[in-house]
Amino acid sequence: MAKKSAINKNERREKLVAKYAGKRASLKAKASDKNLPDDERWLASLQLAAMPRNGAATRLRNRCDVTGRPRGYYRKFKMSRIALRELGSAGKIPGIVKSSW
């Protein structure tokens, strides 16, 4: 089980990313638009830099919903390899069967 503080930090980041996604996308579009004057582009990049850093989507970390583990993460199941194996072996995930031969 991961530290509660790390899990909570990532949840706060998810909320900030959702809150600022639209504004961040519009400012990025303005800053990279070559047809706009340089001063408008510069102002857009300054506004983008003034936004909270944790509002950027690259700050998010994929974590297991069951244990909070950050590594060995399967996107399809939103859980780590260890939790997937345990729950799959117990038959708690539909469609997952432990194979043996």
N, C-alpha and C positions, 0 to 999 in steps of 0.2 A: 504494500500500500504506500502510495506516495505521500509526501507531507501535505497536510491540509492547506498550508499557506501557498504552496506551489499550485495546487488545484484552484484555490480561490483567486489567485493572481491571474491565472489563465481565464477564469470566468469573467473577471472584471475587464480584461482585455477584449473578450468576445463582445461584451456590451458596448465598449467604446468603439470597436470596429463597426458594429451595426449602427451606432449613433452617427458616426462621422463618414460613413461610406459614400453617401451621395455628394456631400460637400467636397470631400477629398478627391473624388473622381472628376468633378467639374473643375476644380482648381488645377488638377494635373492636366486636363485637356486644354485649359487656357495657357498654362505654362509651356506646353509643347506645341501649341498652334503657331506655325511660322507666319501666318497671315496677319496676326495681331501686332500692334506696335511693341517695341521692346520694353517701354515703360510699363505697359499693362502686363506683359509676360513676367517682368521682374516683380511687379506687385503681387501677382498670383503666386510666384515661387516663394516670396516672403511670407504670404499668408499661409501657404502650405507648410512652411518651416515652423510657423508659430503654433500650428495645431499640435495636440498632444501626440507624443511619439507612440504611445500604446494604442492609438487609434488606427495604426497601420496594420494591414492584414498580415504582413510578414512577421509581425511580433507574436502571432498566435502559434501555439504548439499543439500538435495533435496528441491528445491524451486518451487513455483507455477510460471508458465510461464506468467500468466496474472497479478498477483498482487505481486509476490515475497515473498509470505507468506511461512515461513518455516515449519509450523505445519499443520496437517490435510491434508497431501499430498497423492494424489492418483497417483500411478506410471503409471497406464494404460492411464490416461488422461494428466499426467504431470501438474496437477493443484490442488489447494486446494479444500477442501470440500465446502467452501463458493462460490468460483468462479464456481465450477462445478454445484452447485445448481442454481445459478443465470443464467448461460448460458443454463443449461438444461431446466429450466422453460421457458426461452425465445425461446426455440426450435433451438438454434444455434449449438448444438452438435448432430450429427446424431446418432440415436439409443437410445437416452436418453429421457425418457418421465416421467414427474412428475406423480406419481400415486396418486389416490384418491379413497376412498371406503367408 
